Structures are given as structure tokens and as C-alpha cells.
Amino acid sequence: MPNRSLEASPSGVARAVAVNTVWGGAGRIAGGIFALFTLAFTSRALGPEGYGGYATILAFLYLFSAIADGGLYQVLVRDISRSGSAPSRLLATALTLRLLSLGGFLLLGAAAFLAIPRYLSLAAGLPFAALSYAALSLAQLLMAVFQKELVVHRASLAEIAARILQLLLTGALFFAGVRTIPLFLAVLAFTSAVQLALMVVFLHGTLRVQIGTTIKEAKAMFREALPVALSLAFTLVYFRLDTIILSLFRDPEEVGIYNLSYKLLEQLIFFPAMFVGVLTPILSDAFVRDRARFQRILEKTSSIIAMGAMPMLVGGWFLAEPLTLLLGGEAFRIAQEPMRVLLIATFLIFFGTLLGNAVVVSGRQRAAVPIYAMAMLFNIAVNVLVIPAYSYMGAAWTTVATELVVTAGLVLVLRRAAIAFTVPHAARIAGAALVMALPLFLFGRTLIASLGVASLAPLLVLCPLLYLGALFAMRAVTREDIRLLFSVRTAGT
């Protein structure tokens, strides 16, 4: 099968990469928007207690599905793009290993779930949650092929179609008055399977999707994936374990309140990941060819990250109340408190995403493994201590403290590699965010009290305009900065 990504002209490849980046981002943004509407239907239908049970099942099995990931996606993306590789064999090996690991770890997770007495009332939802994670995990592996063949738009269409279907079915359950957790999980499982099926269909004529491997191939891929798997496991475990600990010590209603806030965090952290991912080839090339240019690009990128993180934190702090009302209704109003704290953690994750990428680009990923391991142990220990007394607020502040540990540790890893991490114009960016906050501080409370959720409309139009104007007025960003950041030349600018 001809490989269009290799046979196309350089200009054609650049154009295809740009188009696929836009499609990938658009697909995730659209999927995130539909997911938030689905969340609104689900949380309103189930209420805080029911949604807490729903979130508990998903969080618990997520831990095991994350371990089952095994670092296979990262290795497949790397190997499938190499000249002279055998994409069909690599994909078959990865799918086979993933199916085996999913089967083993999801069964182990289900057994562990059923061994906890207070979870037994939720057992009916387990099969659906397991099926949804299995489908999404396999779809992730197929994504490597879409990326290699520069047809990401097909995968985006599959995701958007699945999310629209989920929204429609969840909305139907809501309007029908359904309040049963397993049915909402069944919708999630069905739409995840639809997404996987569409991706397989969209790959027809591009690459044959099959399973099967040899012991030699399996051992080689497993050996390459293991170091990546360890880092991923540490990161993903502490990212979700707070919900599990909360569900063990507190009522399901409190789990639901916390997870409504956490869902917003999950949607927001995609944006720095997408932005940094687009810049990875530029950073990698600059690190090898011109360390000074690498340092300049890293600084400019940190400024751009700050420009996105600062208004998110400031604006979200003032708008937490209408946001929780929009997502969950009156029953979730109290979720505004943990949401404000989790926005601080999100702010740190924005920078942690860039730092983690810089660590990988500089070849220091092995040095970062102890950082993630320490963060996981810290998160578990502190959550066990604070959640019994402080509930979801203790979990939220522990998330902030954990992200501080990760951020500080990654900065130290980079410093030992003689890479400085600074945020140019940080004071100016903060000043622009304060300008944006003025109408929120002066009129936000009045608008929220009088308009409720509708107050979001005028504020989300006015505040970004004020922020952008303040950024340029304070010269926090210049044309030269943007030109340097997005230059794809390998020579210094």
C-alpha cells in the first residue's frame, strides 16, 4: 500500500500536516463541547448521588485500563512512521498485546471492585464501563495509523459522530425520566463501540486491521513499551485515585460534586497538550541543531501557555458558579468551591504539559520517572490523610499540591540538563488578566445574581476582548514573538 505521507512533496506534506492538525484540534474541541452537554444531561438525570456512583465506576476501572495501556501507543506511533517498517505487522502486534492486557487488567479491576462491599450496589454498571474503556483503548491504537497516513480528519469525524450519538441518547434518557446508572453507562459503551467501528471502516483501503503476532514481535514491542508504561501508570494513577479514595471515605453525593468540577479540568487540559504537541517537531529539531534557538522557542512557548492559563484561572474563579449551574444545575451549585481550587491545578498542568514535553525532547525522560512516582505516592498518602476530614476540598487541594510537586520536579530535571525554564513577560500577562477581571469583579456578582447561567454570554464576549486588547497594549506579545514561535526553519531567526 503506498504511503502518502512519505511520497508527497515537502510542500504537500506541510499542507497535509497543517490540515490534519486543524482537524484533530477541531475534532477534540467539538467532541469536548458535546461531552459537556452530555455531562449536563447525565448529572441532572442522576443527581449528585447517582452521578457520584457513575463517576466511581468509571474512575475505578480507569486505573486498570490506564495500566493496560502499557505504553503501546507511543511505541507504535514511533515505529510505524519509520522508513522500511511493516505497519500492518506492527499494528497487529500492538492490537494483540492491548487486547491481552485489557482482558487481564479489566477483569482484575472488576474483581477488585466487587471485593469492596460498599461498591456492590454499583456492580450492574461494571460490564458497560469495561466495554467502553476497551473500545476507546483500541481506538487509540488505530489513531496512530490515521496520524501516519495524514488522514486524521477521518478519525475526527468518527469521534464527532460518536459524541453526537451519545448526546442524543443521553438526552433521550434524561427526557424519558431515566435515573438508572447502568443505562447511562450502556450508552457510553455503545457509542464508544460505534467510534471504534467507524475508525475501522474509515481505515478500509489504507491499512488492514487485524490481530495476531509472534512471540518475538510481542517481546520486542513489550520491551520497548515498558519504560513508557511506568511513567504513564504513575501519572494516570494519581490523576484518578483521588476519586477512588473519596468514594471509600465519603458519600456518593460528594463524589458526584467533586467529579463535576473535575470534568471541566479534563476538558481544559487538552488545549495545552494539543498546542505543545504541534510544536514538538520544531522543539526536537531545534534541540538537536541549535540549543540557543531551542531555548528561545521554549521561552516563547511558555509565554503563550501563560497567556492561555492566566485568563482561564482568573475568569474561571469568578465564573465558577454559573459554570457549575450550567453543567449540573442547582443541585451541583456547591461544586463551584472545588472547581475554583481545581482551576489552580489546571493552571499548573498547563505548564507541566510543556515541561514534560521539554523533558522528552531533551532525552531526560528516565530522570523524570522518579518525579512521577514520588507525585503518585505523595498524592495517595495526603489524600488518605485529608479526605476523611475535608472531603472533596481536601482532594482538590491535594491535586494542587501534587501538581506543584510535578512542576517543581520537572523544572529541576531540565535545570540539571542546562535548560532554563522562564516565562517572559509574566508580569504583563498577569496585568492583562487583571484588566480582564475588572468587569467580573465589579459587575459579575450582580449579573450572576440576576441572570444566572445566562450571565456567561455577555461576560464570555467582553472579557476575552478586554484581555486581548490589554495583552497588546502592554506588549506582552509581539509579532516577532509569534514569528519566532511558529517558524519551522532550522536555522536561528
VENKAWO-V135296 format. One line per field, one symbol per residue. phi: phi as a letter, one per 30 degrees, with the letter a starting at -180 (. if undefined). burial: I if it has 16 or more other C-alpha atoms within 10 Angstrom, else O. Layout:
BEGIN
phi: ???
burial: ???
END
This chain:
BEGIN
phi: .dcddcdddeddddddddddddddddddddddddddddedddddddiedddddeddddddddedddddeiidddddedddcddidcedddddddddddddddeddddddddddddcedcedcdddeedddddddddddddddeddedddhbdedddddddddddddddddddddddidbceedddddddddddddddddddddeicadcbckacdddddddddddedddddddedddddcddddddddcbdeedddddddddddeddddddddddddddeddddddddcadddeddddddddddddddddddddddddcedddddddbiedcedddddddddddddeddeddddddddddedicddddeddddddddddddddddcdecchdddddddddddddddddddddddddcicdcbbeiedddddddddddeddddbeddddddciddddedddcdddddddddedddhdbbdddddddcdcdcddc
burial: OOOIIOOOOOOOIOOIIOIIIOIIIIIIIIIIIIIIIIIIIIIIIIIIIIIIIIIIIIIIIIIIIIIIIIIIIIIIIOIIIOOOOOIIIIIIIIIIIIIOIIOOIIIOIIOOIIOOOOIOOIOOIIIIIIIIIIIIIIIIIIIIIIIIIIIIIIIIIIIIIIIIIIIIIIIOIIOOOOIOIIIIIIIIIIIIIIIIOIIIOIIOOOIOIOIOIOOOOIOOIIOOIOOIIIIIIIIIIIIIIIIIIIIIOIOIIIIIIIIIIIOIIOIIIIIIIOIIIOIIOIIIIIIOOOOOIIIIIIIIIIIIIIIIIIIIIIIIIIIIIIIIIIIIIOOIIIIIIIIIIIIIIIIIIIIIIIIIIIIOIIOIIOIIIOIIIIIIOIIIOIIIOIIIOOIIIIIIIIIIIIIIIIIOIIIIIIOOOOIOIOIIIIOIIIIIIIIIIOOIOOOIIOIIOOOIIOIIOOIOOOIIOIIIOIIOOOOIIOOOIOOIIOOOOIOOO
END
